[in-house]
Structures are given as C-alpha cells and as structure tokens.
Amino acid sequence: MAAHNPMAYLLEVVLRKVERERPEMASDSKYAELKRQLLRDAEEHFREIQATYATVLKTQCHCGGQLEPVDHDFGRSGGVIYDSVIAKCRSCGSSQSFQFPKEGFISEARSALALREYLQHTYGVDYVGMALSDLQSRSASRV
C-alpha cells in the first residue's frame, strides 16, 4: 500500500519509529485497530486523488489541447471539503479550475485525530508532531 501512496508511507515510517520507542504498543489492540483504520482511510483518500487527476487528464481544453494538473489543494465550502485542482493546457497555456467533493479526506482526518488523541493520552506520544518534524527535516536536507 505505502509504496505508491506518499501519505501512507510517511505514516508507516513515523508509526514504526513510535513503535520502536514504545515496544509495549505491539500488544495494544486499540492502537493496532486505530492504525489499521488510518492506513485504510489514507489509501481511500489517495485513490480519490488519483481519480481526480485521471478526470482532469481526460478533460480537453477548449482549444482541444491536453490539460495537465499544476496545483492541488483542499478547500471547504458550505461544510463540504473539496479537492481543488488547477490544470494548465499544454497547447495554449490557459488554466482551468476543477473542484471535486471529497469524503476520503474527512475519514482520513478523523482517523488521524483519533489515533493522535489515543497515543497522546495513552503513551504521551504525538506522532503528528513527529511526522511534521520528519517532513521539515527532509525538505531542509533537499535545499
């Protein structure tokens, strides 16, 4: 799963680090279930993102050219979370905006928060902080 999904990969790396630091977690069934749910939800969200990109790539520009995603973000409007993609035409250079409602993002966020709260209350560990630190150190090493 994680090999093609960057978010699931990051989660697995950070959670393995937490598990090495706290070996007692290996026998914690609540932790194991929360982790499985988060990884399932992260995979579902990633599939939604792939479907979004596939839809954009299948859409032609008004000039008939191929659209290519150039920016991706999440937004919220009226209680609905949207996956927003800006695509640029390879032929004429014009931009088009797409918005797709996303349920997977909500599920992944809920699962991530449930696991975070459980680990903080049970073990005093903040895996989200660890993931952010890991991301920042990786991006700093690329500069």
ChimeraX attribute file (.defattr): number of C-alpha atoms within 10 A of each C-alpha:
attribute: neighborCount
match mode: 1-to-1
recipient: residues
	/A:1	11
	/A:2	15
	/A:3	8
	/A:4	10
	/A:5	14
	/A:6	14
	/A:7	16
	/A:8	20
	/A:9	16
	/A:10	16
	/A:11	21
	/A:12	16
	/A:13	15
	/A:14	19
	/A:15	17
	/A:16	12
	/A:17	13
	/A:18	18
	/A:19	13
	/A:20	12
	/A:21	11
	/A:22	12
	/A:23	10
	/A:24	10
	/A:25	17
	/A:26	11
	/A:27	9
	/A:28	10
	/A:29	10
	/A:30	12
	/A:31	17
	/A:32	14
	/A:33	12
	/A:34	19
	/A:35	20
	/A:36	13
	/A:37	19
	/A:38	23
	/A:39	22
	/A:40	18
	/A:41	23
	/A:42	27
	/A:43	21
	/A:44	17
	/A:45	22
	/A:46	20
	/A:47	14
	/A:48	19
	/A:49	19
	/A:50	12
	/A:51	13
	/A:52	20
	/A:53	18
	/A:54	12
	/A:55	11
	/A:56	21
	/A:57	14
	/A:58	11
	/A:59	15
	/A:60	13
	/A:61	21
	/A:62	12
	/A:63	11
	/A:64	12
	/A:65	16
	/A:66	19
	/A:67	24
	/A:68	22
	/A:69	19
	/A:70	11
	/A:71	11
	/A:72	15
	/A:73	10
	/A:74	14
	/A:75	14
	/A:76	11
	/A:77	8
	/A:78	5
	/A:79	7
	/A:80	13
	/A:81	18
	/A:82	18
	/A:83	20
	/A:84	19
	/A:85	22
	/A:86	17
	/A:87	24
	/A:88	20
	/A:89	20
	/A:90	14
	/A:91	12
	/A:92	14
	/A:93	15
	/A:94	14
	/A:95	15
	/A:96	16
	/A:97	13
	/A:98	16
	/A:99	16
	/A:100	17
	/A:101	17
	/A:102	19
	/A:103	16
	/A:104	20
	/A:105	21
	/A:106	14
	/A:107	18
	/A:108	21
	/A:109	15
	/A:110	15
	/A:111	21
	/A:112	22
	/A:113	15
	/A:114	17
	/A:115	23
	/A:116	20
	/A:117	16
	/A:118	17
	/A:119	18
	/A:120	13
	/A:121	11
	/A:122	11
	/A:123	13
	/A:124	11
	/A:125	17
	/A:126	16
	/A:127	20
	/A:128	16
	/A:129	12
	/A:130	16
	/A:131	17
	/A:132	13
	/A:133	12
	/A:134	15
	/A:135	13
	/A:136	11
	/A:137	11
	/A:138	11
	/A:139	10
	/A:140	9
	/A:141	8
	/A:142	6
	/A:143	5
